[in-house]
Each structure stands twice: as C-alpha cells, then as structure tokens.
Amino acid sequence: MSGPLEGVRVVELAGLGPGPFCGMLLSDMGAEVIRVTRPDTAPDPYEVAGRGRRSIAVNLKDPRGAEVVLRLAERADAVYEGYRPGVAERLGIGPDACRARNPRLVYGRMTGWGQDGPLAGTAGHDIDYISVAGALHPIGPAGAPPPPPLNLVGDFGGGGMLLAFGLVAGVLSARATGTGQVVDAAMTDGSALLTAMMHGRMAAGRWTPDREANILDGAAPFYTTYTCADGRYIAVGAIEPQFTAELLDGLGVAADDPDRAVWYDQAAWPRLRDRVAAIFATRSRDEWAAVFAGSDACVAPVLSLAEAPVHPHNAARGTFVTQDGVVQPAAAPRFSATPGAPGGPPRAPGQDTDAVLADHGFTAAEVAGLRGASVVC
C-alpha cells in the first residue's frame, strides 16, 4: 500500500469497536497493520473497519503464542491493544515485555476509563464513557433524557481516532529520539477533549448547562433540524447574519418582517422556531433542498446512511466507495502527494498466518510446530 504512513508497521491485537477503527485509519494511510486475532474468531466480510490488513490467528493463552507476538513486536513501530488494564501483562505481552524486545516500540492502550483511576477496572461502553466525560449531557431536547449519539463520540471520535493520532505522534517521537513509549488512550479522556469549545464558552458565560438553551444545541431557530411535509428532515446552520438573510429569503420571510430584527434575541427563539417549523412543514425535504441548492443559507437535507453515498456532492468527491459489494466510506483525509486508500476487504482470521510469520523470520519448521500445537492457525 502507499500513503503518508507507508513504511510504518503496526501490530493490532484485535478487539472491538475503537481498536479496529484505529487500524482502519492507519491502514488507509499506508501503514502495514497486522491483525492478531483469536483462533476462534469468526470471519466477517462486512466488518468495514477490518479492511486493509493481513490477519494472523494466535492463541494468546499459550506462552508460545505470547512469544509469537513478542517476535512481531521486535520488527514493529507500534503495537496496540484494547484489553482491560492488566490483561496484556498477564498474557505476557504488556508494554514492558514488548519494549524489552524493541525499545523504539510505541505501545498503545485503548480503554474506556484509562489505565488508572477508580473506574479503570470496571466494564463500560461508549454511552458510559461519554456520560462521565460530560459529552452526553448537552445533547438532546430539554426535559427528556439525552439520546445516545450512536457510538460515534466515545468509540470512534474520542477513542479509535484519538489512539491513531497518539500512535502516529509516538512513532514520530521514537524516530526522532530512538525511544518509544506507552500511549494511554482512554475514551473518557478523548470524549472530554471533544468538549473543549463548550468548556471555553461556559467559562466565558456563553454556555449554560441547560439543554436547548445554547446556540448549538437546537435552541436557536437558525441551528437545528426541522420536519418537512413528507416526514423527512432538513438541517439548518445559518448562524451568521449573512447566512440568516439567505435562509429567511428562501423561506419567504419579507425583508421588512419584524422577526428579522429579533432573530438573535434568545427570548424570541422558541416562537421563531415554531414559525420556521411551520414553514418547513409545507414542503417536502427534497423540495426545500432544491430551494436552497447553491445558496449560502447553510441548509442541507438530513440523509440516511443509504442516501448519503448517492448524494451528488459525495458522489463527485468519491466520499464513499464500493468494495466487494459493500458500500463504505473512502479513506480520509486526502493527501495531495501521498494519497491514502482503503485496502482490500477484511481478511478471514488467520488467512495470512504463514506469510506473516515468514516475513518475521519464522522458519517453516517453526510454523509447522506452532500449527501442530494449535498455537497459531
């Protein structure tokens, strides 16, 4: 593969959610990522986040399996895992063991709560991590429980993407200094990091803890979603006055209408939202999209996962690709000189065991012995 990370070798101790997403990001950008899976892992040709890397199946509960991972680590720039704190150490493949073989190694650790703290040893999922990080509370309508924003904030934005950034930063440091280090990527930390702007606005007195009372949480008539005549939705983000003017023109609000004068008066927002909602309810989503097409009103149709790939803008940019019949996001961001690209479809667990071991100096007799003992498959 080619890309800005070509020449970087990463060992992924395969897990769920943010770990595979991290590996996909690195692989898309040209890194050689080797997935170490359990021998009993079922193949999943629809695991988009598993694309683009070779797979080796290893029994990590066998000390000989741990030795296989340590030998892979000897030739890697980075290793990462998503176990609970202490599990990798018990398996004999923790950061000390790996870095004893390769002092330049960057060892990434992906957890929900982090490697220490009162919650470090407890279970959790995305919704728990973003709750404690303060990232869930501001989302949703007032007077109702905050809705889960899928698992985009904790698992992916505050988790896998944060770990990928940490690993790349660690590898750059190791190449400059000759010494690797451990990267502790916690989804609570990453989710909290995503709220940086809100904390700044709160300190300045421009953000309240109440929901539907702030400029970006659906309170403002110019930054929210509306239901159209066909039951589908339109998104409005006309924050600045020049964008608001185009929005109101498109909605048919007269230039001398007194509501234009109170558009940014927060006390008037509930009434103004109701008025705009009534207007949007008169036409279908696609009719409104056509009204605002090409304008600076900052209006967009709310597309489903099925609709997004065929939207003209996404189609023109190739934002989505189809691989073995599976529609999926293309590699991002885009590089002018060393573009990344999605690798091949997910490999079956253990599909590349022999080739990977050979690349790492294992003899044919060693591989045969490991297979015969069910250490690898």
Secondary structure, DSSP 4 states (H G I P E B T S, - for coil): --STTTT-EEEEE--STHHHHHHHHHHHTT-EEEEEE-TTPPP-TT-GGGTT-EEEEB-TTSHHHHHHHHHHHHT-SEEEE-PPTTHHHHHT-SHHHHHHH-TT-EEEEEESS-SSSTTTTS---HHHHHHHTTSSTTSS-TTSPPPP-TTIIIIIIIIIHHHHHHHHHHHHHHHHHS---EEEEEHHHHHHHTTHHHHHHHHTT---SSTT-STTTT-STTEEEEE-TTS-EEEEE--SHHHHHHHHHHHT--TT-GGGGGTT-GGGHHHHHHHHHHHHTTS-HHHHHHHHTTSSS-EEE---TTTGGGSHHHHHHT-EEEETTEEEEPP-S--SSS-----SSPPPTTTTHHHHHHHTT--HHHHHHHHHTTSB-
